[in-house]
Structures are given as C-alpha cells and as structure tokens.
Amino acid sequence: MVTFDVVTIFPAMVEAGLAEGVVGRARARGLLDIAVHDLRGFTTDRHHVVDDVAFGGGPGMVMKAEPFYVAVETIRQRRGGPVRVVLTSPAGRRFDQAAAEAMAQDDGVLWLCGRYEGVDERVVDAVGAEEWSVGDYVVSGGELPALVMIDAIARLVPGVVGDERSVENDSFSAGGLDYPHYTRPALWRDRAVPEVLLSGHHAAIEQWRRERAAERTRARRPDLVVGASGRGKGKGEER
C-alpha cells in the first residue's frame, strides 16, 4: 500500500480536501494510508513558531528549517522505512502524469507544504527533498498543490478508481488529450450527439475517438506528443 503524509500548518484545510470524492472513499475503504501532520507539533518553543525574518532583508517571512527536518525524521521513523519527500514549490519541476505514475510506484510519499516567502533552502539538502510544481503560477501555500498531486497519484493505485479502464484512458496517460464525452439525452438544446456514437459500430466509434483525441491535442496542446494510439489519457473526472 502506498502511504501519503502531509506536513502543513493548516491540517484542517488538507483533511477537508481528502474527505470527499475518489480519495475520500478510497481512504475510508483502507486502500490509502494518508496522515496529515501539523508542522507546529514538531517545534520545541512555547509559542510553536515556524517562521522567521529572512537573512538579507526583504518582505515576508521564511519558514524555519528545524521543524520540517524533525517532522521528516519522525515520520520516517514511524513509517519504518524511506519515503520520497516532496517540497511543493513554484521553483520545482513541473508535475505531470509521468511523475504521478512514478510516485505511485513508491512505498511512501511525504509532502512538505510551504507558506509565506518559502522554506529555508537548507531543508531540501538536509532531508533529500525533491521540489515539484503544479504550474507556472503562485498560490498562497503548498496545501492545494499537495492535494492535486495526491489525487493524481491515488487514481493510479489499484482499486481506488472503480473502473480501472477509465484510468487507462485518462488524458496524458498516452501522451495526449482525451476524446469528447457525451451522455443522455441524445438531443439537448438543439445540440445533437455525434451520430457515430449512436451507431453501435464499435470499430467506427473507436476510430472517431482516436481522431477526435488527436485533433483536440493538436488544437489545444500542440506541445504534447500524441501516443501511437492517438488517444490521450485522462480528464481527471471522478468515476
């Protein structure tokens, strides 16, 4: 079983994000072992301070190294083995489907959620952390990026998604985007479902889906290389 740990100063925020949907159901069924840790619990001063002013001056506060270090060492000891440590950071590598697939093979992943102006740089070397980003933009803290990564990785754990074929067909799993989807009614507000999808001709439907996936990828994400099948992987919807 893959284990996930999240270290944050806002544990309630993370717990709320893990309580619903695919991840919440899988967690309740015992398919995912996820623990959320309050960073302040790894401090030793009376006021549980986790940040301080930056050397060299400048606006904002920097999160202290020691609480994160103690948190990682404590969690590693509790888990009884090595875990991959991820520091969420806009300066990190871009998280993608390939990264999610790689992390799903690990025994454990531990997220460190930064805030303010960031985390003391020395933490990265001290705990062997990898820096990962979910996009070229800045959010207020690492909690939301951690939740995004957890959801993407959890979907790849066997049993988490009810029909595993939906994971195989997700956007990006084969290098491109997914094909368009439709459901009933066949005619909605004068907009009809493509006739081929109503034909019952499975070979024609598969060909149409491959073509639409390749077309969508070329139009919307020309930077992506479409897989040999022409189908993309996942839109990330719940099933």
FIBATI-753612 format. One record per residue: residue number from 1; residue in one letter; chain; y, z, x of N, C-alpha, C in turn. Coordinates in Angstrom, 2 decimals. Layout:
! residues N
<NUM A A <Y Z X> <Y Z X> <Y Z X>>
...
! end
This chain:
! residues 239
<1 M A <-1.20 0.00 0.84> <0.00 0.00 0.00> <1.25 0.00 0.87>>
<2 V A <2.20 -0.85 0.53> <3.48 -0.87 1.23> <4.30 0.32 0.78>>
<3 T A <4.90 1.03 1.73> <5.77 2.15 1.38> <7.21 1.78 1.68>>
<4 F A <8.10 2.20 0.80> <9.52 1.95 0.96> <10.24 3.29 1.00>>
<5 D A <11.18 3.43 1.92> <12.04 4.61 1.99> <13.48 4.13 2.07>>
<6 V A <14.37 4.84 1.40> <15.79 4.51 1.41> <16.59 5.76 1.74>>
<7 V A <17.44 5.67 2.75> <18.30 6.78 3.14> <19.73 6.42 2.74>>
<8 T A <20.35 7.28 1.94> <21.65 6.96 1.36> <22.40 8.25 1.02>>
<9 I A <23.71 8.13 0.89> <24.48 9.28 0.41> <24.61 9.24 -1.11>>
<10 F A <24.05 8.20 -1.73> <24.07 8.08 -3.19> <22.65 7.86 -3.72>>
<11 P A <21.79 8.86 -3.59> <20.40 8.68 -4.04> <20.27 8.37 -5.53>>
<12 A A <21.15 8.93 -6.36> <21.06 8.67 -7.80> <21.32 7.20 -8.09>>
<13 M A <22.21 6.59 -7.34> <22.51 5.16 -7.52> <21.28 4.31 -7.23>>
<14 V A <20.56 4.64 -6.16> <19.37 3.89 -5.80> <18.24 4.14 -6.80>>
<15 E A <18.05 5.39 -7.17> <17.00 5.72 -8.14> <17.20 4.98 -9.45>>
<16 A A <18.46 4.86 -9.87> <18.75 4.14 -11.12> <18.32 2.68 -11.01>>
<17 G A <18.55 2.08 -9.85> <18.18 0.68 -9.66> <16.68 0.46 -9.56>>
<18 L A <15.94 1.52 -9.22> <14.50 1.41 -9.08> <13.74 1.79 -10.35>>
<19 A A <14.46 2.27 -11.34> <13.81 2.84 -12.52> <13.36 1.81 -13.54>>
<20 E A <13.95 0.62 -13.52> <13.68 -0.36 -14.56> <13.01 -1.61 -14.01>>
<21 G A <12.57 -2.48 -14.91> <12.07 -3.80 -14.54> <10.75 -3.77 -13.80>>
<22 V A <10.51 -4.85 -13.06> <9.26 -5.03 -12.35> <8.99 -3.88 -11.39>>
<23 V A <10.00 -3.51 -10.61> <9.81 -2.44 -9.62> <9.56 -1.10 -10.31>>
<24 G A <10.30 -0.80 -11.37> <10.10 0.46 -12.07> <8.70 0.58 -12.65>>
<25 R A <8.21 -0.51 -13.24> <6.87 -0.48 -13.82> <5.80 -0.35 -12.74>>
<26 A A <5.98 -1.07 -11.64> <5.00 -1.00 -10.55> <5.00 0.38 -9.91>>
<27 R A <6.16 0.96 -9.82> <6.25 2.31 -9.26> <5.54 3.32 -10.17>>
<28 A A <5.73 3.19 -11.47> <5.09 4.09 -12.42> <3.57 3.95 -12.41>>
<29 R A <3.09 2.74 -12.11> <1.65 2.48 -12.07> <1.02 2.84 -10.72>>
<30 G A <1.83 3.29 -9.78> <1.32 3.68 -8.48> <1.07 2.53 -7.53>>
<31 L A <1.65 1.36 -7.82> <1.48 0.20 -6.95> <2.47 0.20 -5.80>>
<32 L A <3.58 0.91 -5.98> <4.60 1.01 -4.95> <4.89 2.48 -4.67>>
<33 D A <4.95 2.82 -3.41> <5.30 4.18 -2.99> <6.73 4.14 -2.44>>
<34 I A <7.68 4.55 -3.26> <9.10 4.49 -2.88> <9.70 5.89 -2.90>>
<35 A A <10.34 6.27 -1.80> <11.02 7.56 -1.72> <12.48 7.34 -1.36>>
<36 V A <13.36 8.03 -2.06> <14.80 7.93 -1.81> <15.26 9.25 -1.21>>
<37 H A <15.98 9.19 -0.09> <16.36 10.39 0.65> <17.88 10.50 0.73>>
<38 D A <18.38 11.69 0.50> <19.81 11.97 0.62> <20.14 12.21 2.09>>
<39 L A <21.00 11.37 2.65> <21.36 11.49 4.07> <21.92 12.87 4.38>>
<40 R A <22.63 13.46 3.44> <23.23 14.77 3.70> <22.18 15.86 3.94>>
<41 G A <20.96 15.61 3.48> <19.89 16.57 3.71> <19.41 16.61 5.15>>
<42 F A <19.88 15.69 5.96> <19.48 15.65 7.37> <20.61 16.09 8.29>>
<43 T A <21.62 16.72 7.72> <22.72 17.29 8.52> <22.45 18.77 8.77>>
<44 T A <23.19 19.35 9.71> <22.99 20.76 10.04> <24.24 21.61 9.83>>
<45 D A <25.39 20.99 9.59> <26.62 21.76 9.40> <26.73 22.23 7.95>>
<46 R A <27.55 23.22 7.72> <27.68 23.85 6.42> <28.16 22.89 5.34>>
<47 H A <28.99 21.93 5.70> <29.57 21.02 4.72> <28.82 19.68 4.62>>
<48 H A <27.76 19.54 5.37> <26.91 18.33 5.31> <27.74 17.05 5.55>>
<49 V A <28.50 17.05 6.62> <29.38 15.93 6.94> <28.56 14.78 7.54>>
<50 V A <28.76 13.57 7.04> <28.01 12.42 7.54> <28.91 11.36 8.17>>
<51 D A <30.24 11.60 8.22> <31.14 10.59 8.76> <32.23 11.25 9.61>>
<52 D A <32.92 10.43 10.40> <33.98 10.95 11.27> <34.91 9.78 11.59>>
<53 V A <36.04 10.11 12.21> <37.02 9.07 12.58> <36.46 8.21 13.71>>
<54 A A <36.94 6.99 13.79> <36.45 6.04 14.79> <37.12 6.26 16.14>>
<55 F A <36.32 6.21 17.21> <36.91 6.18 18.55> <37.72 4.90 18.68>>
<56 G A <38.90 5.01 19.28> <39.77 3.85 19.44> <40.74 3.67 18.30>>
<57 G A <40.60 4.52 17.27> <41.51 4.44 16.14> <41.12 3.37 15.15>>
<58 G A <41.97 3.21 14.16> <41.70 2.21 13.12> <41.47 2.87 11.78>>
<59 P A <41.52 2.08 10.71> <41.39 2.64 9.36> <39.94 3.00 9.04>>
<60 G A <39.77 3.89 8.08> <38.44 4.22 7.58> <37.65 5.13 8.49>>
<61 M A <36.48 5.51 7.98> <35.59 6.43 8.68> <34.31 5.70 9.09>>
<62 V A <33.64 6.27 10.08> <32.38 5.72 10.59> <31.28 6.74 10.34>>
<63 M A <30.12 6.27 9.89> <29.01 7.19 9.62> <28.38 7.64 10.93>>
<64 K A <28.12 8.95 11.03> <27.64 9.57 12.25> <26.19 9.15 12.56>>
<65 A A <25.87 9.13 13.84> <24.54 8.70 14.28> <23.45 9.72 14.02>>
<66 E A <23.73 10.99 14.27> <22.68 12.01 14.26> <21.96 12.14 12.92>>
<67 P A <22.65 12.20 11.78> <21.91 12.32 10.51> <20.93 11.17 10.28>>
<68 F A <21.34 9.94 10.61> <20.43 8.81 10.45> <19.23 8.93 11.39>>
<69 Y A <19.49 9.34 12.62> <18.40 9.48 13.59> <17.38 10.51 13.11>>
<70 V A <17.87 11.66 12.67> <16.98 12.72 12.19> <16.21 12.25 10.96>>
<71 A A <16.88 11.52 10.09> <16.22 11.00 8.88> <15.06 10.08 9.25>>
<72 V A <15.30 9.15 10.15> <14.25 8.20 10.54> <13.07 8.93 11.18>>
<73 E A <13.35 9.83 12.11> <12.26 10.54 12.78> <11.47 11.40 11.79>>
<74 T A <12.16 12.03 10.86> <11.49 12.87 9.86> <10.60 12.02 8.95>>
<75 I A <11.10 10.90 8.51> <10.34 10.04 7.60> <9.14 9.43 8.33>>
<76 R A <9.33 9.03 9.57> <8.20 8.51 10.34> <7.10 9.55 10.48>>
<77 Q A <7.49 10.78 10.70> <6.50 11.85 10.83> <5.79 12.08 9.51>>
<78 R A <6.53 12.06 8.41> <5.93 12.26 7.09> <4.97 11.13 6.73>>
<79 R A <5.36 9.91 7.08> <4.52 8.75 6.76> <3.32 8.65 7.68>>
<80 G A <3.39 9.31 8.81> <2.25 9.31 9.72> <2.05 8.03 10.49>>
<81 G A <3.13 7.28 10.67> <3.00 6.03 11.43> <4.31 5.31 11.52>>
<82 P A <4.31 4.17 12.20> <5.55 3.41 12.37> <5.97 2.74 11.07>>
<83 V A <7.26 2.62 10.88> <7.79 1.88 9.76> <8.91 0.98 10.29>>
<84 R A <9.07 -0.18 9.67> <10.16 -1.07 10.03> <11.46 -0.46 9.51>>
<85 V A <12.47 -0.35 10.35> <13.75 0.23 9.96> <14.77 -0.88 9.79>>
<86 V A <15.40 -0.92 8.61> <16.38 -1.95 8.29> <17.72 -1.29 8.04>>
<87 L A <18.74 -1.71 8.78> <20.10 -1.27 8.53> <20.81 -2.40 7.80>>
<88 T A <21.26 -2.14 6.59> <21.99 -3.17 5.85> <23.37 -3.32 6.46>>
<89 S A <23.73 -4.58 6.79> <24.99 -4.82 7.48> <25.41 -6.27 7.32>>
<90 P A <26.70 -6.53 7.05> <27.16 -7.92 6.98> <27.05 -8.63 8.33>>
<91 A A <26.83 -7.87 9.40> <26.67 -8.45 10.73> <25.22 -8.80 11.03>>
<92 G A <24.31 -8.52 10.07> <22.89 -8.75 10.30> <22.45 -10.17 10.03>>
<93 R A <21.18 -10.41 10.28> <20.58 -11.70 9.97> <20.52 -11.89 8.45>>
<94 R A <20.55 -13.13 8.02> <20.54 -13.43 6.59> <19.13 -13.21 6.02>>
<95 F A <19.02 -12.33 5.05> <17.75 -12.07 4.40> <17.38 -13.26 3.52>>
<96 D A <16.11 -13.70 3.60> <15.67 -14.83 2.79> <14.21 -14.62 2.39>>
<97 Q A <13.64 -15.62 1.73> <12.27 -15.48 1.24> <11.27 -15.28 2.37>>
<98 A A <11.50 -15.95 3.49> <10.60 -15.79 4.63> <10.63 -14.35 5.15>>
<99 A A <11.82 -13.76 5.18> <11.93 -12.36 5.61> <11.22 -11.43 4.63>>
<100 A A <11.36 -11.71 3.33> <10.69 -10.90 2.32> <9.18 -10.98 2.50>>
<101 E A <8.67 -12.18 2.74> <7.23 -12.35 2.93> <6.74 -11.61 4.17>>
<102 A A <7.53 -11.63 5.23> <7.14 -10.93 6.46> <7.13 -9.43 6.24>>
<103 M A <8.16 -8.90 5.57> <8.23 -7.46 5.34> <7.16 -6.97 4.38>>
<104 A A <6.71 -7.85 3.49> <5.65 -7.47 2.56> <4.33 -7.22 3.28>>
<105 Q A <4.22 -7.72 4.51> <3.01 -7.51 5.31> <3.04 -6.21 6.10>>
<106 D A <4.21 -5.57 6.17> <4.33 -4.31 6.90> <3.72 -3.16 6.12>>
<107 D A <3.34 -2.12 6.84> <2.83 -0.92 6.17> <3.97 -0.14 5.51>>
<108 G A <5.16 -0.22 6.10> <6.28 0.52 5.53> <7.61 -0.06 5.98>>
<109 V A <8.60 0.05 5.11> <9.96 -0.39 5.43> <10.92 0.73 5.02>>
<110 L A <11.86 1.03 5.91> <12.83 2.10 5.69> <14.23 1.51 5.78>>
<111 W A <15.01 1.69 4.71> <16.38 1.17 4.69> <17.39 2.28 4.98>>
<112 L A <18.35 1.98 5.85> <19.48 2.86 6.11> <20.70 2.23 5.46>>
<113 C A <21.29 2.93 4.52> <22.42 2.38 3.76> <23.74 2.90 4.33>>
<114 G A <24.49 2.01 4.94> <25.78 2.39 5.49> <26.87 2.41 4.43>>
<115 R A <27.98 3.00 4.79> <29.17 3.06 3.92> <30.41 3.03 4.81>>
<116 Y A <31.57 3.05 4.18> <32.84 3.11 4.89> <32.99 1.93 5.85>>
<117 E A <33.37 2.21 7.12> <33.55 1.13 8.09> <32.25 0.73 8.78>>
<118 G A <31.18 1.43 8.45> <29.89 1.11 9.05> <29.24 2.33 9.67>>
<119 V A <28.16 2.08 10.42> <27.36 3.13 11.05> <27.55 3.08 12.56>>
<120 D A <27.59 4.24 13.19> <27.68 4.32 14.65> <26.67 3.36 15.28>>
<121 E A <27.17 2.45 16.12> <26.35 1.38 16.69> <25.13 1.90 17.43>>
<122 R A <25.19 3.11 17.95> <24.10 3.65 18.76> <22.83 3.90 17.95>>
<123 V A <22.96 3.99 16.63> <21.79 4.21 15.77> <20.81 3.06 15.91>>
<124 V A <21.31 1.84 15.97> <20.45 0.66 16.00> <19.46 0.74 17.15>>
<125 D A <19.93 1.03 18.35> <19.05 1.13 19.51> <18.17 2.37 19.44>>
<126 A A <18.73 3.47 19.00> <18.01 4.75 19.03> <16.78 4.74 18.13>>
<127 V A <16.85 4.08 16.99> <15.71 4.09 16.07> <15.00 2.74 15.99>>
<128 G A <15.46 1.76 16.78> <14.84 0.44 16.75> <15.07 -0.28 15.44>>
<129 A A <16.28 -0.19 14.91> <16.58 -0.79 13.62> <16.86 -2.28 13.73>>
<130 E A <16.56 -2.99 12.66> <16.94 -4.40 12.51> <18.09 -4.46 11.53>>
<131 E A <19.09 -5.28 11.82> <20.22 -5.43 10.90> <20.00 -6.67 10.04>>
<132 W A <20.10 -6.48 8.71> <19.91 -7.57 7.77> <21.04 -7.59 6.76>>
<133 S A <21.43 -8.80 6.38> <22.50 -9.02 5.41> <21.97 -9.83 4.24>>
<134 V A <22.50 -9.60 3.05> <22.10 -10.39 1.88> <23.07 -11.51 1.59>>
<135 G A <24.10 -11.68 2.41> <25.04 -12.77 2.18> <26.33 -12.59 2.93>>
<136 D A <27.11 -13.64 2.96> <28.37 -13.63 3.69> <29.51 -13.08 2.83>>
<137 Y A <29.39 -11.83 2.48> <30.41 -11.13 1.71> <30.22 -9.65 1.98>>
<138 V A <31.19 -8.85 1.58> <31.13 -7.41 1.84> <31.11 -6.65 0.52>>
<139 V A <30.15 -5.72 0.40> <30.11 -4.80 -0.74> <30.40 -3.40 -0.22>>
<140 S A <30.54 -2.47 -1.12> <31.02 -1.14 -0.74> <30.02 -0.31 0.05>>
<141 G A <28.76 -0.68 -0.01> <27.76 0.10 0.72> <26.44 -0.64 0.77>>
<142 G A <25.48 -0.06 1.46> <24.19 -0.71 1.65> <23.20 -0.53 0.53>>
<143 E A <23.55 0.23 -0.50> <22.59 0.52 -1.57> <22.19 -0.74 -2.34>>
<144 L A <23.17 -1.53 -2.75> <22.84 -2.75 -3.51> <22.04 -3.75 -2.67>>
<145 P A <22.43 -4.02 -1.41> <21.59 -4.89 -0.58> <20.16 -4.36 -0.42>>
<146 A A <20.01 -3.05 -0.26> <18.66 -2.48 -0.12> <17.85 -2.72 -1.39>>
<147 L A <18.47 -2.54 -2.55> <17.77 -2.78 -3.81> <17.36 -4.24 -3.96>>
<148 V A <18.23 -5.14 -3.53> <17.90 -6.57 -3.59> <16.68 -6.86 -2.72>>
<149 M A <16.68 -6.35 -1.50> <15.56 -6.59 -0.59> <14.28 -5.98 -1.13>>
<150 I A <14.36 -4.77 -1.65> <13.17 -4.10 -2.19> <12.57 -4.92 -3.32>>
<151 D A <13.42 -5.42 -4.21> <12.92 -6.21 -5.34> <12.24 -7.47 -4.85>>
<152 A A <12.85 -8.17 -3.89> <12.28 -9.42 -3.37> <10.94 -9.17 -2.69>>
<153 I A <10.82 -8.08 -1.94> <9.58 -7.76 -1.24> <8.52 -7.27 -2.21>>
<154 A A <8.92 -6.42 -3.15> <7.97 -5.83 -4.09> <7.27 -6.89 -4.92>>
<155 R A <7.97 -7.96 -5.29> <7.37 -9.03 -6.08> <6.18 -9.68 -5.37>>
<156 L A <6.12 -9.56 -4.05> <5.06 -10.18 -3.27> <3.86 -9.27 -3.09>>
<157 V A <3.98 -8.02 -3.50> <2.87 -7.07 -3.40> <1.88 -7.37 -4.53>>
<158 P A <0.61 -7.57 -4.24> <-0.37 -7.91 -5.28> <-0.36 -6.90 -6.43>>
<159 G A <-0.31 -7.44 -7.65> <-0.35 -6.60 -8.84> <0.99 -6.22 -9.40>>
<160 V A <2.05 -6.37 -8.60> <3.38 -5.97 -9.07> <3.88 -6.90 -10.17>>
<161 V A <3.75 -8.20 -9.95> <4.10 -9.19 -10.98> <2.85 -9.52 -11.76>>
<162 G A <2.94 -9.47 -13.09> <1.77 -9.64 -13.94> <1.00 -10.92 -13.67>>
<163 D A <1.66 -12.06 -13.64> <1.02 -13.34 -13.38> <1.44 -13.79 -11.99>>
<164 E A <0.53 -13.69 -11.03> <0.89 -13.99 -9.64> <1.25 -15.46 -9.43>>
<165 R A <0.90 -16.33 -10.38> <1.30 -17.73 -10.26> <2.81 -17.88 -10.34>>
<166 S A <3.46 -16.97 -11.05> <4.92 -17.04 -11.15> <5.57 -16.76 -9.81>>
<167 V A <4.94 -15.94 -8.98> <5.45 -15.67 -7.64> <5.26 -16.90 -6.75>>
<168 E A <4.10 -17.55 -6.88> <3.82 -18.74 -6.08> <4.82 -19.85 -6.36>>
<169 N A <5.32 -19.90 -7.61> <6.22 -20.98 -8.00> <7.68 -20.59 -7.93>>
<170 D A <7.98 -19.41 -7.43> <9.37 -18.97 -7.34> <10.18 -19.89 -6.43>>
<171 S A <11.49 -19.90 -6.66> <12.37 -20.67 -5.79> <12.25 -20.13 -4.36>>
<172 F A <12.37 -21.03 -3.40> <12.39 -20.74 -1.96> <11.00 -20.49 -1.39>>
<173 S A <9.98 -20.24 -2.20> <8.65 -19.98 -1.65> <8.11 -21.22 -0.97>>
<174 A A <8.49 -22.41 -1.46> <8.05 -23.65 -0.83> <9.21 -24.36 -0.16>>
<175 G A <10.32 -23.69 -0.01> <11.44 -24.25 0.72> <12.56 -24.81 -0.12>>
<176 G A <12.36 -24.94 -1.43> <13.39 -25.50 -2.28> <13.62 -24.66 -3.52>>
<177 L A <14.37 -25.23 -4.47> <14.66 -24.51 -5.71> <13.61 -24.81 -6.77>>
<178 D A <13.56 -23.96 -7.78> <12.61 -24.11 -8.86> <13.07 -25.20 -9.83>>
<179 Y A <12.16 -25.69 -10.64> <12.50 -26.68 -11.67> <13.09 -25.98 -12.90>>
<180 P A <13.75 -26.72 -13.80> <14.33 -26.11 -15.01> <13.23 -25.61 -15.96>>
<181 H A <13.54 -24.56 -16.69> <12.59 -23.99 -17.65> <13.18 -24.04 -19.06>>
<182 Y A <12.31 -24.19 -20.05> <12.72 -24.22 -21.46> <11.72 -23.44 -22.29>>
<183 T A <12.18 -22.95 -23.45> <11.28 -22.28 -24.39> <11.71 -22.66 -25.81>>
<184 R A <11.03 -22.13 -26.81> <11.33 -22.47 -28.20> <12.69 -21.93 -28.65>>
<185 P A <13.35 -22.67 -29.54> <12.93 -23.88 -30.26> <13.11 -25.14 -29.42>>
<186 A A <12.40 -26.20 -29.79> <12.47 -27.46 -29.05> <13.83 -28.13 -29.19>>
<187 L A <14.51 -27.85 -30.30> <15.87 -28.36 -30.50> <16.78 -27.19 -30.78>>
<188 W A <17.78 -27.01 -29.93> <18.69 -25.86 -30.06> <20.13 -26.35 -29.91>>
<189 R A <20.91 -26.15 -30.94> <22.31 -26.55 -30.96> <22.48 -28.01 -30.48>>
<190 D A <21.67 -28.87 -31.03> <21.69 -30.31 -30.73> <21.27 -30.63 -29.31>>
<191 R A <20.65 -29.67 -28.64> <20.16 -29.91 -27.28> <18.63 -29.85 -27.30>>
<192 A A <18.01 -30.96 -26.91> <16.56 -31.06 -27.01> <15.87 -30.77 -25.67>>
<193 V A <14.68 -30.21 -25.76> <13.83 -30.03 -24.58> <13.37 -31.42 -24.12>>
<194 P A <13.31 -31.69 -22.81> <12.80 -32.98 -22.35> <11.46 -33.32 -22.98>>
<195 E A <11.35 -34.53 -23.46> <10.17 -34.95 -24.22> <8.87 -34.77 -23.46>>
<196 V A <8.89 -34.98 -22.15> <7.67 -34.88 -21.37> <7.04 -33.49 -21.47>>
<197 L A <7.87 -32.46 -21.62> <7.34 -31.10 -21.68> <6.62 -30.82 -23.00>>
<198 L A <6.83 -31.68 -23.98> <6.18 -31.52 -25.28> <4.97 -32.44 -25.41>>
<199 S A <4.71 -33.24 -24.39> <3.68 -34.28 -24.48> <2.27 -33.76 -24.35>>
<200 G A <2.10 -32.61 -23.66> <0.75 -32.13 -23.39> <0.07 -32.86 -22.25>>
<201 H A <0.77 -33.78 -21.62> <0.23 -34.55 -20.50> <0.53 -33.79 -19.21>>
<202 H A <-0.44 -33.04 -18.73> <-0.21 -32.10 -17.62> <0.19 -32.79 -16.32>>
<203 A A <-0.40 -33.93 -16.04> <-0.04 -34.63 -14.80> <1.40 -35.11 -14.85>>
<204 A A <1.81 -35.62 -16.02> <3.19 -36.08 -16.18> <4.16 -34.91 -16.10>>
<205 I A <3.77 -33.78 -16.66> <4.62 -32.59 -16.61> <4.80 -32.12 -15.17>>
<206 E A <3.71 -32.08 -14.41> <3.79 -31.65 -13.02> <4.66 -32.59 -12.21>>
<207 Q A <4.53 -33.88 -12.45> <5.37 -34.84 -11.74> <6.83 -34.65 -12.09>>
<208 W A <7.12 -34.45 -13.38> <8.50 -34.21 -13.82> <9.06 -32.96 -13.16>>
<209 R A <8.28 -31.91 -13.09> <8.74 -30.67 -12.47> <9.01 -30.84 -10.98>>
<210 R A <8.14 -31.56 -10.29> <8.37 -31.81 -8.86> <9.66 -32.59 -8.65>>
<211 E A <9.86 -33.61 -9.47> <11.06 -34.43 -9.33> <12.33 -33.65 -9.63>>
<212 R A <12.30 -32.85 -10.69> <13.49 -32.07 -11.06> <13.78 -31.01 -10.00>>
<213 A A <12.73 -30.39 -9.44> <12.93 -29.39 -8.39> <13.58 -30.02 -7.16>>
<214 A A <13.09 -31.19 -6.76> <13.65 -31.88 -5.60> <15.09 -32.32 -5.88>>
<215 E A <15.31 -32.82 -7.08> <16.66 -33.26 -7.47> <17.65 -32.11 -7.48>>
<216 R A <17.23 -30.99 -8.04> <18.10 -29.81 -8.10> <18.40 -29.29 -6.70>>
<217 T A <17.40 -29.29 -5.84> <17.59 -28.80 -4.48> <18.57 -29.69 -3.72>>
<218 R A <18.41 -31.00 -3.84> <19.33 -31.92 -3.16> <20.76 -31.74 -3.65>>
<219 A A <20.92 -31.52 -4.95> <22.26 -31.42 -5.53> <22.93 -30.09 -5.25>>
<220 R A <22.16 -29.01 -5.33> <22.76 -27.68 -5.24> <22.61 -27.03 -3.88>>
<221 R A <21.51 -27.31 -3.18> <21.27 -26.68 -1.88> <20.75 -27.70 -0.89>>
<222 P A <21.58 -28.66 -0.48> <21.12 -29.67 0.47> <20.73 -29.10 1.82>>
<223 D A <21.10 -27.84 2.06> <20.74 -27.21 3.33> <19.28 -26.81 3.37>>
<224 L A <18.65 -26.76 2.22> <17.25 -26.37 2.17> <16.34 -27.57 2.39>>
<225 V A <15.24 -27.33 3.05> <14.24 -28.37 3.24> <13.19 -28.20 2.16>>
<226 V A <13.03 -29.19 1.32> <12.06 -29.10 0.24> <10.66 -29.21 0.80>>
<227 G A <9.75 -28.38 0.29> <8.37 -28.39 0.75> <7.66 -29.67 0.37>>
<228 A A <6.49 -29.85 0.91> <5.74 -31.08 0.70> <5.46 -31.33 -0.77>>
<229 S A <5.32 -30.26 -1.56> <5.02 -30.41 -2.97> <6.25 -30.80 -3.78>>
<230 G A <7.43 -30.61 -3.19> <8.66 -30.91 -3.93> <9.08 -29.78 -4.83>>
<231 R A <8.29 -28.71 -4.90> <8.62 -27.61 -5.79> <9.23 -26.48 -5.01>>
<232 G A <10.17 -25.79 -5.60> <10.79 -24.67 -4.98> <10.10 -23.41 -5.39>>
<233 K A <10.55 -22.29 -4.87> <9.99 -21.03 -5.25> <11.04 -20.17 -5.84>>
<234 G A <10.89 -19.66 -6.72> <11.44 -18.61 -7.48> <12.87 -18.58 -7.85>>
<235 K A <13.07 -18.20 -9.07> <14.38 -17.91 -9.55> <14.57 -16.41 -9.57>>
<236 G A <13.53 -15.68 -9.36> <13.66 -14.23 -9.33> <13.65 -13.59 -10.68>>
<237 E A <13.31 -14.34 -11.74> <13.32 -13.71 -13.05> <12.13 -12.78 -13.20>>
<238 E A <12.23 -11.83 -14.08> <11.15 -10.90 -14.33> <10.11 -11.54 -15.22>>
<239 R A <8.84 -11.14 -15.01> <7.77 -11.56 -15.90> <6.84 -10.39 -16.10>>
! end
